[in-house]
Amino acid sequence: MSDPGTTTVVNKSWTCEVEEHTDLTHSLYYIYTGLSKDLGLPGIHNFTAMGLLDNRMIDYFDSETQKKVPKQTWMKDRLDPEYWVKGTQSRQSKQQWFEVNINILKDRMRQNDTDLHVLQWMHGCEGEVQPDGNMKFYRGMDRYSYDGNDFLSFDFAHSVWVAHMPAAEETKRKWDDVPVLKDYTKGYMENECMQWLNKFWSYGMTQLQTASPPEVYVLTRDTNIESNISLTCLATGFYPQDIITWIKRDGRKLYREDGLESSGVRPNEDDTFQRRDSVEILRKDKSKYTCEVIHEASSVNVTREWGKNLFLVLTCFSFCF
């Protein structure tokens, strides 16, 4: 990969999970994703970039629209037009950087143009709220993945790049030999990123501190086995994303070894989250099945029970796949 300092900015992307913030910690991360070729599918772009404040999308850019746009009303209201013009220019330069470096990695790994390859970069910072209301740097992150595998990351404590696969060793050597790149990477996380985190948090804190309670549904549907049915507990529309969900049989919690499957917490399009847990049972099972959902942020603790007539299957419900 080429030295990012030779393009314009040291910004790249990597999709990963960010640890959930608490009332005293907050995060600002930017995620960039570049594809090696155009898939020709609606909604799938060669390049996308997004900003996340406490896991809520605050801005967005893709290779089709070629424009950085706000995703929160307060971002649109509080930031002047020049911010979005400069942001668009920055995103466009990063798109070019991705195109160049995907080709470099394909050549290095001797890959052809037939298969799809994905380069991702994630970087940003987390801060802790101080008694005066400002946030102090807690930690930063700058890491890359290629085709879904860890590729390269910045070791903040030692100011060195860490290669996570043999193909990344060459990049590590190149970047470690550029002191200004390491200084910029560390300085961005400690200073510039924290300045934006404090500013964005002050702009959007009212909305970000508002918890949304989950809507809870218990669903029943047919399976591929005629004698079985599937029970699904769906919690949706909640924020923040911390939630506890249990499916119980006669009061006993079910686990993976009992056949329980979970989607995990996933984002909705409106900045809230959803989670669905399912278990397949015999249609003739007479046990009492309940779903318990606990969302502490909105003070919700609700239990729903599947009806006794489980053979009445919901075959056309909006939440079914």
C-alpha positions in Angstrom: 0.0 0.0 0.0 1.1 3.5 -0.7 2.0 6.0 2.1 -1.3 7.8 2.8 0.7 10.9 3.4 1.3 11.1 -0.3 -2.4 11.5 -1.1 -4.0 14.0 1.2 -5.1 12.7 4.6 -4.3 9.7 6.8 -7.8 8.4 6.9 -9.0 4.9 6.0 -11.7 2.4 7.1 -12.4 -0.9 8.7 -15.7 -2.3 9.8 -15.6 -3.6 13.3 -17.6 -3.5 16.5 -17.0 -0.5 18.7 -17.4 -1.1 22.4 -20.7 0.3 23.7 -20.3 3.6 25.4 -21.5 4.4 28.9 -22.8 7.7 30.3 -19.2 8.8 30.9 -17.6 7.6 27.6 -18.4 8.6 24.1 -17.0 7.8 20.7 -16.4 9.3 17.2 -15.4 6.9 14.5 -15.2 7.0 10.7 -15.6 3.9 8.5 -14.6 3.7 4.9 -15.2 0.8 2.5 -13.9 0.3 -1.0 -14.8 -2.4 -3.5 -12.5 -3.7 -6.2 -15.2 -3.6 -8.8 -18.8 -2.4 -9.5 -21.3 -5.0 -8.6 -24.1 -3.3 -10.4 -26.5 -3.8 -7.5 -28.8 -1.1 -6.1 -27.5 0.3 -2.8 -24.1 -1.2 -3.2 -21.4 1.4 -4.0 -17.8 1.1 -5.0 -16.9 3.4 -2.1 -18.8 4.5 1.0 -17.8 6.6 4.1 -19.7 7.3 7.2 -19.2 9.1 10.5 -20.6 7.5 13.7 -21.1 9.4 17.0 -21.9 6.9 19.8 -22.8 4.4 17.0 -25.3 6.8 15.4 -24.6 7.8 11.8 -24.0 11.5 11.6 -22.7 11.9 8.0 -22.5 9.8 4.8 -20.8 9.8 1.4 -20.8 7.3 -1.5 -19.3 7.0 -4.9 -22.6 7.5 -6.6 -23.8 10.8 -5.0 -20.2 12.1 -4.6 -21.3 14.4 -1.8 -20.9 14.3 2.0 -24.3 14.8 3.6 -25.6 15.1 7.2 -27.6 12.3 8.7 -28.7 14.1 11.8 -30.8 17.3 11.8 -28.5 18.9 14.3 -25.5 18.3 12.0 -27.3 20.1 9.2 -28.3 23.0 11.5 -25.1 23.6 13.3 -22.4 23.1 10.6 -21.9 25.7 7.9 -22.0 24.9 4.2 -18.2 25.2 3.9 -17.8 22.2 6.3 -19.8 20.0 3.9 -17.8 21.3 0.8 -14.5 20.5 2.4 -15.8 17.2 3.7 -16.9 16.2 0.2 -13.5 17.1 -1.2 -11.8 15.0 1.5 -14.1 12.0 0.8 -13.4 12.2 -2.9 -9.6 12.1 -2.3 -10.0 9.1 0.0 -12.0 7.4 -2.7 -9.1 7.8 -5.1 -6.7 6.6 -2.4 -8.8 3.4 -2.0 -8.8 2.7 -5.7 -5.0 3.0 -5.9 -4.4 0.8 -2.9 -6.9 -1.9 -3.7 -5.0 -2.4 -7.0 -1.7 -2.4 -5.1 -2.9 -5.2 -2.7 -4.4 -7.2 -5.6 -1.0 -7.2 -7.3 0.8 -8.0 -4.1 -1.4 -11.0 -3.4 -1.5 -12.0 -7.1 -5.3 -11.7 -7.3 -7.2 -11.3 -10.5 -10.0 -8.9 -11.4 -12.7 -11.6 -11.5 -13.3 -11.9 -7.7 -14.6 -9.1 -5.5 -12.1 -7.7 -3.0 -12.9 -5.3 -0.1 -10.6 -2.8 1.6 -11.9 -1.2 4.8 -10.5 1.4 7.2 -11.8 2.5 10.6 -10.3 5.3 12.7 -11.4 7.5 15.5 -11.4 8.2 19.2 -13.2 7.7 22.5 -13.4 10.2 25.4 -14.4 10.2 29.0 -16.5 13.0 30.4 -14.7 15.1 33.0 -16.3 17.0 35.9 -16.2 20.2 33.9 -18.3 18.6 31.2 -15.5 18.3 28.6 -14.2 15.0 27.4 -10.6 13.7 27.9 -9.0 11.3 25.4 -9.5 7.7 26.5 -8.2 5.8 23.5 -8.0 5.8 19.8 -8.2 3.3 16.9 -6.8 3.2 13.4 -7.0 -0.1 11.6 -7.6 -1.8 8.3 -9.0 -5.0 7.0 -8.8 -6.7 3.6 -11.4 -9.1 2.4 -12.8 -9.3 5.9 -9.5 -10.1 7.6 -7.5 -7.9 9.9 -4.7 -6.3 7.8 -2.9 -3.5 9.6 -3.5 -1.5 12.8 -1.7 1.3 14.7 -0.3 0.4 18.2 -1.0 3.6 20.0 1.2 2.8 23.1 4.3 2.1 21.0 3.6 4.3 18.0 4.2 1.5 15.5 2.1 -0.2 12.9 1.2 -3.9 13.4 0.9 -6.3 10.5 -1.8 -8.9 10.9 -1.0 -10.9 7.8 2.2 -11.5 5.7 0.9 -9.3 2.9 0.8 -6.3 5.4 4.5 -6.6 6.4 5.6 -4.4 3.4 3.1 -1.7 4.3 4.2 -1.8 8.0 7.8 -1.3 7.0 7.0 1.6 4.7 4.8 3.4 7.2 7.0 2.8 10.2 9.8 4.6 8.2 7.6 7.7 7.9 7.7 9.5 11.4 5.4 12.2 10.3 2.7 9.6 9.5 3.0 8.1 12.9 2.9 11.5 14.6 -0.1 12.5 12.5 -2.0 9.3 13.3 -1.4 9.7 17.0 -2.0 13.4 17.0 -5.2 13.1 15.1 -6.7 10.7 17.7 -5.6 12.7 20.7 -6.3 16.2 19.4 -8.3 16.8 16.3 -10.6 13.8 16.7 -11.3 14.8 20.4 -12.0 18.4 19.4 -14.7 17.1 16.9 -16.0 14.6 19.5 -16.5 17.4 22.0 -18.1 19.7 19.5 -20.5 17.0 18.0 -21.5 15.8 21.4 -22.4 19.3 22.6 -24.5 19.8 19.4 -26.3 16.5 19.6 -26.3 15.6 23.3 -30.0 16.1 23.8 -31.0 13.6 21.1 -28.1 11.2 21.9 -29.1 11.1 25.6 -32.8 10.2 24.7 -33.4 6.5 25.1 -35.9 4.8 22.9 -37.8 1.8 24.3 -38.0 -1.5 22.4 -41.2 -2.8 20.8 -41.4 -6.5 21.5 -43.1 -9.1 19.3 -43.4 -12.9 19.7 -43.9 -14.6 16.3 -44.5 -18.2 15.2 -43.9 -19.6 11.8 -43.6 -22.9 9.9 -40.2 -24.7 9.4 -38.9 -27.1 6.8 -39.9 -29.9 9.1 -43.7 -30.3 9.2 -43.8 -31.5 12.8 -41.8 -28.4 14.0 -42.5 -24.7 14.4 -40.1 -21.8 15.0 -40.7 -19.3 17.8 -39.1 -15.8 17.4 -38.8 -13.0 19.9 -38.2 -9.7 18.1 -37.2 -6.5 19.9 -36.9 -3.5 17.7 -36.7 0.3 17.7 -34.5 0.6 20.8 -31.6 2.9 21.6 -29.0 2.6 22.9 -28.0 -0.8 21.7 -27.4 -2.6 25.1 -30.3 -5.0 25.6 -30.9 -8.4 27.3 -33.2 -10.9 25.6 -34.2 -14.4 26.9 -36.4 -17.1 25.5 -37.6 -19.3 28.3 -39.2 -22.7 28.4 -41.2 -23.2 31.6 -39.1 -20.4 33.2 -35.7 -21.9 32.2 -33.5 -19.8 30.0 -32.6 -21.4 26.7 -29.1 -21.3 25.3 -27.3 -22.3 22.1 -27.1 -25.9 23.1 -30.9 -25.9 23.4 -31.1 -24.8 19.7 -31.4 -21.1 20.4 -30.3 -18.8 17.5 -29.8 -15.0 17.7 -29.2 -12.3 15.2 -27.3 -10.2 17.7 -28.0 -6.5 17.8 -28.4 -5.0 14.4 -29.0 -1.4 13.3 -32.3 -0.2 11.9 -32.4 2.6 9.2 -33.6 5.2 11.8 -30.6 4.9 14.1 -32.3 2.5 16.5 -31.5 -1.2 16.8 -33.2 -4.6 16.6 -32.5 -8.1 17.8 -34.3 -11.3 17.1 -33.9 -14.7 18.9 -35.4 -17.9 17.7 -35.8 -21.5 18.7 -37.3 -24.4 16.8 -39.6 -26.7 18.8 -42.0 -29.6 18.2 -45.5 -28.4 17.2 -47.0 -30.6 19.9 -44.8 -29.2 22.6 -47.1 -28.1 25.5 -44.4 -26.2 27.5 -44.9 -22.5 28.4 -42.6 -20.4 26.2 -41.9 -16.7 27.1 -39.7 -13.9 25.8 -38.1 -11.5 28.3 -36.6 -8.3 27.2 -34.7 -5.9 29.4 -33.6 -2.5 28.2 -32.2 -0.6 31.2 -31.7 2.7 29.4 -35.4 3.1 28.8 -36.4 1.3 32.0 -38.2 -1.5 30.0 -38.5 -5.0 31.4 -41.2 -6.8 29.5 -42.3 -10.5 29.2 -44.3 -11.8 26.3 -45.9 -15.3 26.2 -46.5 -17.3 23.0 -50.2 -18.4 22.9 -51.2 -21.9 23.8 -52.4 -22.6 20.2 -48.9 -22.5 18.7 -50.2 -24.4 15.6 -51.7 -21.1 14.5 -48.8 -20.0 12.5 -48.1 -16.5 11.2 -47.2 -17.1 7.6 -47.5 -13.5 6.3 -46.2 -11.1 8.9 -44.1 -8.1 8.1 -41.2 -9.2 10.3 -40.9 -12.6 8.6 -38.2 -13.1 6.0 
